[in-house]
Amino acid sequence: MVEMDSGGNPNYTVPSSPVVDPSAPSTNDIHNLPMFSLSRRPALRITTEFDSESSIFFHKISCKFLDSLGKLKLCFHNNSKGDVSEPQISLVSKHLSLHYDLEDHNALIKSSIEVGPRLQLTAAHDVKAQQGEVTMVANVADPGYALQLSTAVPSAGLPKATFRFPLGEVSLQEKEMEEEEEEQQVKNLLSVSGILKGQFLNGVCTAHYKDDDLRLRYRYKDEEMSFLPTLSLPSNALSFAFKRRLGPSDKLSYLYNCDSNYWSAVYKHTYGEDFKFKAGYDSEVRLGWASLWVGDEGGKAKTAPMKMKVQFMLQVPQDDIKSSALMFRIKKRWDI
């Protein structure tokens, strides 16, 4: 249909050119777009650990598949003779994990599901023992508050209930108690345990109650010093730990148990992030020791130089210096 202008003459309109997005792929490039492919080879990671004290190797082989949807792992030990022990295959994903012991022919299944924005359900089941546990955690509207219910499968009584709040947590659990009578009877009693913490005198005071034992601990810490006394009731066992930073790279730690008169001391010196020297003495076992870490002591091998962590340790018994031993541990990771 042709539109007319005010004078009765036909008005021919030239159609405008379509706007082309320069970032959009052309028809020739459609076949070159990256697509998910099952034939793509996943990255393979091999980690080996060796402890000279036990002379046993520990190997772990893992790889991610389906674009990191899950991970497949194989772990096993072997000694100097090449004998393989404790082989285990694991299949781990976000909501489900399966660990199978090849020697024991047993499987451990774990799952975790978010039922709602504030409700999480986790379960674990031992196939051979026919036992498991189901746990439900509900986060209350206010931050820091949560209610957790855990029960064994098959159920043997009331579930364990734990209420968490910003200052600690309280747990209620049913336990079996035997009465000391001529005819021994088993009673189910409700056990209470909990943790309570709060600020006190520029530090943090923590009370931990479990099985009729109360442990009180106070922690004071600043940039140069930390002090941690601990008192256990009703045993009245008292101990305290003291840490002092001597410089940016030097720290001294001391622990003394007033009940047994045992004490220990540790000196630590760091060289950057990848080297750490530690030396100490433990009076309970009458042993002096010194160790050198290459790589972060608490980190993973992938963050260490050359993805390798090494520890050398010298142990010197006080009663028999001739039986001193030099040991080492090494952990190496390969990414293929």
Rosetta blueprint (number, residue, H / E / L):
1 M L
2 V L
3 E E
4 M E
5 D L
6 S L
7 G L
8 G L
9 N L
10 P E
11 N E
12 Y L
13 T L
14 V L
15 P L
16 S L
17 S L
18 P L
19 V L
20 V L
21 D L
22 P L
23 S L
24 A L
25 P L
26 S L
27 T L
28 N L
29 D L
30 I H
31 H H
32 N H
33 L L
34 P L
35 M L
36 F L
37 S L
38 L L
39 S L
40 R L
41 R L
42 P L
43 A L
44 L E
45 R E
46 I E
47 T E
48 T E
49 E E
50 F E
51 D E
52 S L
53 E L
54 S L
55 S L
56 I E
57 F E
58 F E
59 H E
60 K E
61 I E
62 S E
63 C E
64 K E
65 F E
66 L L
67 D L
68 S L
69 L L
70 G E
71 K E
72 L E
73 K E
74 L E
75 C E
76 F E
77 H E
78 N E
79 N E
80 S L
81 K L
82 G L
83 D L
84 V E
85 S E
86 E E
87 P E
88 Q E
89 I E
90 S E
91 L E
92 V E
93 S E
94 K L
95 H L
96 L E
97 S E
98 L E
99 H E
100 Y E
101 D E
102 L L
103 E L
104 D L
105 H L
106 N E
107 A E
108 L E
109 I E
110 K E
111 S E
112 S E
113 I E
114 E E
115 V E
116 G E
117 P L
118 R L
119 L E
120 Q E
121 L E
122 T E
123 A E
124 A E
125 H E
126 D E
127 V L
128 K L
129 A L
130 Q L
131 Q E
132 G E
133 E E
134 V E
135 T E
136 M E
137 V E
138 A E
139 N E
140 V L
141 A L
142 D L
143 P L
144 G L
145 Y L
146 A E
147 L E
148 Q E
149 L E
150 S E
151 T E
152 A E
153 V E
154 P L
155 S L
156 A L
157 G L
158 L L
159 P L
160 K E
161 A E
162 T E
163 F E
164 R E
165 F E
166 P L
167 L L
168 G E
169 E E
170 V E
171 S E
172 L E
173 Q E
174 E E
175 K E
176 E E
177 M E
178 E E
179 E L
180 E L
181 E L
182 E L
183 E L
184 Q L
185 Q L
186 V E
187 K E
188 N E
189 L E
190 L E
191 S E
192 V E
193 S E
194 G E
195 I E
196 L E
197 K E
198 G E
199 Q E
200 F E
201 L L
202 N L
203 G E
204 V E
205 C E
206 T E
207 A E
208 H E
209 Y E
210 K E
211 D L
212 D L
213 D E
214 L E
215 R E
216 L E
217 R E
218 Y E
219 R E
220 Y E
221 K E
222 D L
223 E L
224 E L
225 M E
226 S E
227 F E
228 L E
229 P E
230 T E
231 L E
232 S E
233 L E
234 P L
235 S L
236 N L
237 A E
238 L E
239 S E
240 F E
241 A E
242 F E
243 K E
244 R E
245 R E
246 L L
247 G L
248 P L
249 S L
250 D E
251 K E
252 L E
253 S E
254 Y E
255 L E
256 Y E
257 N E
258 C L
259 D L
260 S L
261 N L
262 Y L
263 W E
264 S E
265 A E
266 V E
267 Y E
268 K E
269 H E
270 T E
271 Y E
272 G L
273 E L
274 D L
275 F E
276 K E
277 F E
278 K E
279 A E
280 G E
281 Y E
282 D E
283 S L
284 E L
285 V L
286 R L
287 L E
288 G E
289 W E
290 A E
291 S E
292 L E
293 W E
294 V E
295 G L
296 D L
297 E L
298 G L
299 G L
300 K L
301 A H
302 K H
303 T H
304 A L
305 P H
306 M H
307 K H
308 M E
309 K E
310 V E
311 Q E
312 F E
313 M E
314 L E
315 Q E
316 V E
317 P E
318 Q L
319 D L
320 D L
321 I H
322 K H
323 S H
324 S L
325 A E
326 L E
327 M E
328 F E
329 R E
330 I E
331 K E
332 K E
333 R E
334 W E
335 D E
336 I L
